[in-house]
């Protein structure tokens, strides 16, 4: 057995242009279309994207683009690609930030009631003391 390590597409940004052309030509041939050009802005936008779905997501996007392109220029629906917000990923937050937002949402929905059957702890599926500990760790305090 040999271990195969395949880095995710977001770590192989130099391969994106080649993959776009490969997928575009393959789907164009199958659909009896001619795709001759991929705009540089389109390639740049795809290279900036985080690609959480990896190569399959890229392939599906290119297939849709070939279907929807009326002429010989590949028109990729770039609105489907969420731009990078802060260099960490496509709108991805750290686990602590996601946990903080989730707890805050539960607290707001429960009017900042921590315990009881309709409290935030019950909504989050945890004990009140666990919730209080996490709130302290994440710096969450009740607004005045």
Order of alpha helices (4+ residues) and beta strands (2+ residues): alpha-beta-alpha-alpha-beta-alpha-alpha-alpha
